[in-house]
Amino acid sequence: MRRLYRALLWLIAFCAASAPGLSHAATAKQSQAPNTWRYAFAVVANVVTEPGDETTLQRLIDAIGRDPQISFLVYDGNLKGPRESCVDRLFERRRDLLEASRAPVVFVPGQRDWVTCGTSGAGGYDPIERLDFLRQNFYGDASALGETPLSLTRESEVSRFRPYRENVRWQVGDTVFVTLNVPNGNNHFLNAGGRNGEFEDRVIANGFWLEHAAEYARRRNARAIVIFMQADALAERDDRAERFSWLRFHRAPRDGYAELRRSLVKLADSFRGPIIVVHPDEARLPRGFTIDQPLRNEKGIRIANVTRVVFSLRDPLTQWLQIDADMARNTPLRVSVHDVPKHLPLLPPTQQPVTPEMPEISSMPDVTEIPGMQQAPDLNAASAASGSGEAMGGLAVPPASGASQTVAPPRPLMPPPWIQQQVPAAPSN
């Protein structure tokens, strides 16, 4: 019995001593496993322009919800038409349509949703009051719209920025997603005299939210940041101060997006991974979207790790922009345009959400790929080190002899080299 007791004590001691090693080995094995997050998301904007479009919007949302790849949908501005009134019941009716979506919906307020509500054709409302109404009715809790839950972090959780419920952040896989309230119409900058309070306060809130996103992405070891806004704030402009501008009798209108571009330059300097800005445009685009890198710093040097995706779908009522992510590939992001099937079947019964599986590349429609999601050591440093040479995908183009060291030579905007242009998807039957 004594021998048996001693043997039992030895076995217990051996198991206790070896358990930490076994646990560490299991943890190391898990840490070595590749991160193969695979998901997709859809983006739409400017869909509804009149009450008769609501049924078609519901069909579009149903088609997106039927796709098992879609993790969430972003409605990127303008939930109403330019001649529709900003009355409460219209917004409540449109909100109910988004709430019925199977995929989670993140709504980004646009120009028509509050800025132009002060016009006579939209009811003559106070734009700031309409923005407060949207904040109370579309951004009431810490979850996205739709039937499937998606937890969001709102800027209103910071006491200093309590009103800004529409600015949200969430993470899927290795990507951090951010929304900003940046509407068209010069960012609601008013030329009237006095303090432009709403504009000035929102500029500060948006700048803080970008800084917060960079810090959050670094702590989470995120590989990319995707930003959604409604305005075309990155259109190429010369942000350098003109020495003799005070001599002009007629000064140009004040640029309402200058502060935002400076915040994006600062974000690109603090977060070295790819930053993708997505926004709609009303100009017709041959492929339905374009990809370029228009952001420059104050010296005129192009920012290498900021990429813009502008979309203007041929028929917003029957099409959506889809971005597929597969972190196991060398080209993780792929952009394509999808059409609502002509014979759309009824939605199946609601089930518990499951992790979406991505199909093989051969079953995907023709897409445009956005790779380069790896943590670049310092993309902008390579751009700055080359003088006026532009860093395109980490390869700096040296300046020609006698060229300026601050202004890059003009040439057509081109997407970064990690983007392969292809023909958009054909309509589904």
N, C-alpha and C positions, 0 to 999 in steps of 0.2 A: 504493500500500500504506500509505503514511503517513496519507493522508486516511482510508482505511478503518479504520486502527488508532485514529485520533483519534475518528472517529465511534463506534466500538465503546466507547471509554472514556467518551465523553459519554453514551451510552445507559445504560451501567452506573451512572454517577453519577446520572443522572436517576431511574432505577428505585430506587436506594438512598435518594434524597431523598424520593421520593413514597410509598414503602412505608409509613412510619409514619403518614402522613396517611390512607392507604387503610385501614390497620388501625384507626385511631381512628374513622373513619367507620363501619366495619362494627360496631365495638363500640357506638357510639352508636345505631346502628340496632337492635341487639339489645336495648339497654337501654330503647328506646322501645316495644318490643313489649309488648303487654299480657300480664299474668300471668293466664292462663286455666286455672289448675289445676282439674281436675274429678275428683272421686272421691266415694266413699261408704264408710261403715263401719257395722257392725252391732253391737248390744249385746244381751246376754242375761244372765239371772241366775236363780237359784233354780230351775233346770231339773230337776235330778235329786233326787228325794226317796226313791227305793227302787231296788233293783237292776233291777227290771223296766222302769225308765225309760231304761236305757242304750241300748236299741235305738232308742227314740224320739229320744233326744239325738243319736245318730248320723245319723238321718234329718234332723233339724233342721240339723245341721252340714253335711250334704250339700246341702241346699237353699240354705243361705247360700253355700256354695262354688260352686254352679252360677251364681250371679249374677255376671256379669262386672264389674258396677259396684263390688262390694265390694273394698276395698283391705285391710281387716283386720277381725277380730272381737274384741270385748272380752267375756270372760266375767266379769261384774262381781259375783263372790262366790257362795258357797254351792254348791260342787260336790258336796255330799252332803246327805242329808236329816237332820232333827233327831233321828231315832231310829236312824240308821245308826251303826255303830261306826267309829271313826277308825283302823281297822287299816291297816297298810301296803298290803296287796294291793288294798284298795278305792281308795286314792288312785292307785296305779300303774295300775289298770284305767281309771280316769277320765282319767288323764293320756294313756294310749294313745289314747283316743277323741279328745282334743283334738289330739294329734299327727297323727291321720289327716285333719285338716281341710285342705282345699285352700287356704282363706284363712288367713293368719297369725292366730294366736290369742294374745292377751295376757290372762293369767289374773290377776285381782285376788282375793286371799284374803278370805274373808268370815267371819262370826261362827261358822257351823257348821263351818268348815274347820279351826279351831284353838281358838277361845275356849271353846266349849262341849264340847270333847273331854274336859274333866275331869269331866263328869257321868257317873253310873253307866250311863245309857242309851247313851252314846257310847263306853263302854269304860273310863272312869276314867283317861284318859291325862293326863300333864302338858301343859297347853296350850302352854307355851313349847317343850317338846320336840317337839310336833307342828308348831309353826311352823318350827322348825329343819329338820324332815323335809321340809316343803313347800319351803323355800328350797333344799335340796339336790336335790330331785327335779323341781321345776317351773321353777327359775330358775338352772340350772347354767351356762348360757353367755350370750353377748351376743346372742342371737337369740330371736325369739318362737317359740312352739310352732306346729306345722303344717308342711305340705309346702312352702309358699312362704316363702322367707326374708324376714325383716323385722328389720333391725338395730335393737337397742335399746341405750340407755345406762342402765346400772344405777347406783343410788346407791352400791352396794358398791365402785365404782371409786374412790371417795373413801376414803382409808385410815381416816379417823375413823369412817366409817359402813359398815365392811366387812360387817356382818351383813345389811344391808337390801337384799338382792337383789331383793325384790319391788317396790320403788319404782323405776319405770323412766320413761324419756322418749324420745320419738321425734318426728319431724317429717314431715308430709306437706303439700306445697304451702306455703301461708303460715300453717299452723296447727301449734302445738306441743302435743303430747299428753303427759299426765303421769298416772301412777297412784300412789295412796297407800294404804298399809295402815291403813285406818280402819274397824274392824269395828263392827257393831251391838253392843248390850250395854254402853252407856256407855263405848265405846272401851277395854274391858278394864281399866277403873279398878277396883281392888280396895279395898274398904272396911276390910280388915283392917289392924291396926296395923303400923308399920314402914315402910320405904321401898318405894314402889311402883315397883321398878326397871324392869321391862319397859315399863310405861306411860310413865314419865318419859323414858326414853331414846328411845322411839319418837316421842314428841311433839317432842323436839328434832330428830330425824332428819327428820320430816315438815316441820317449819318450815324447816329448811335446804333441803330439796328444792324447796319452793315458791320460796324466794329464788333458788335456782340456776336454776329454770325462768324466772323473770322476767328475770334477767340474760341467759340464753341467748336468750330470745325477743327482747329488745331488740337484741342483737348480730346476730341473724339477720333483723331487720326483720319479725318475724312480726306478723300482724294479729290473732291470737286465740290463747288458751290454753284447752284442754279438759282437765278434770281428772276422773278416774274414781276413785270410792271406793265402798265397800259401805254405809256407815252414812248415816243421815239426820242429818248433823251440822249442817245449816243451819236446822233447825226454829226458828221464832221464839222466842227467849228474851230475857229482859231481862238483859243482861250488865253493867248498871250496879251498882256496889256499894251495898248497902242499909246505911244509916247505923246502924240499930238491930237488925241481924241478930244481934248477940251476945246480945241479951236473950231470944232464943227458947230454949225448953227442948228442942225437937225441931227440929234443923236439917235443911234439905232435903239430899238426897244431892248430893254433889259432882258438878258437870257435867264429864264427861270430854271434852267437845268444845269447851270455852271457848278453850283455847289454839289450836286449829285455826282457829276463827273469827277470832281476832285475827291469825293468820298470813294468812288470806285477805283481811282488810281491808288489811293491809300490802302484800300482793301487788297488790291493786286500786289502791293508791296509787302503787306503783312502776311498774306496767305499765298504761298508759292504754287499751289495747284491750279488747275484750270478753273476759270470762273466763266459761266455761261449766262448771258442775259437774254431772256426770251420776252418778246413783245409783239403785238399785232401792228399792222400797217394797213391803211386804206388804199394805197397804191397797188395796182395790179402787178403781180409777180408771175413770170412765166411758169415757174415750177411750183408755185404756191408758197415758196419760202426762199430766203437767201441766207447765207452764212458768211460773215466777214469779221474783221477786227478793226473797227473804226476808232477806238479809244486811243488818245494820245495824252502824254503828260504835258506840263507847261512848257517844256523845251521842244515840243513837236515830235518826240520819239514815240512810236507806236508801242502800246502796251502788249506784250507778247502773250500773256496768259489770260486775256479777256477776249472771249468770243461772243458775238451777237448772233442770235437766230431770230430773224424777222419773218413773220408769216402773214400772208394775205391770200386766203383760200379762194378758189374760183367761185365756189358756192358754199358759204358758211353754214347754210341750213342742212347740207347733206355731206359735209366733209369735216374732218378733224386732223390736226397735226399730231402725229404720234412719235414719241422718242423712246426707243428701246435701249435698255442698259443690260450689258452682260460683262461683268467685271473680270471674267476669265479670259476675255479676248483682248488682243492688242488694240482693237478699236472698240472701246466699250460702248459708246453712244452712237445710235443710228437714227436718223431723222427721215420720216416718210409721211406722205399724205394718204389718208384712208377715206373711203367712201362708204356711205350707208348702203347696205345691200338693197337692191330693188324690191325683193320679196323678203321682207324682214319678218321672221317668225316671232311668235309670242315668247316673252321671257319665261324661262323655267321657274319653278317654285324657288323661293328664297332659301338659301342654304348658308351654313356657317362659312365665313371667308377662309380660304386656304391660300397658302403661298403660291403665287402664280408661277407656272412653268413656261419658259421660253421655248418656242419651236426651234428646230434646226435652221441654219442659215438658208438652206435650199428652199424652205417653205415660206420664207419671209418675202414680202414684196421688195421691189427695187428701192433702195434707200440711199441716203447720204450719210456717211459715217463720220463721227466725231471721235477719234481716238485721242491719245495723249492725256489720259487720266492719271498717269503715274505722278508721284510727287516729284516735280521738277526741282532741282536744287536751288536755282535762282534764274528764272527765265528773263526777268527784267534786267538783271545785272548784265547778262550777255548782250541785251539790246543797248544798254547805256554804254558798255565798254566799246562798242563798235562805232562810237561817234554818232553820225547821222544814219548809219546803217540800220535797217529794220530787222529785228529778230523775228524770224518766221519759223516757228516750230523749233527754236533753239539754234538755228543756223543764221548767223548774222551776215548780212550783205554789206560788204565794205563800201564806204562812200567813194564817189568819183573824185579825182583830184580837183581841188579848189571848191568842193561842195561845202555848203554850210554845215556846221557841226550841231546845229540845233533844229533845223527844219529838214524833214525827210523829203526826198524828191517826189513830186506829185506823180501818182499813177493810179489806175483803177483799183478800187478795193477788191481784194482777193481773199478767199477763205484761207485759213492756215493749212499747211501742207498735209496735216493729218486728216483732212476732210476729202473724201473721194466723191465727187459729184456724179450722180446717177439719175436715171429717168425715174420720176415719181410713179407710184403704184397705179395700175389701171383700175377703173371702177369694178367693184365686185358685183357679180350677178346673183 
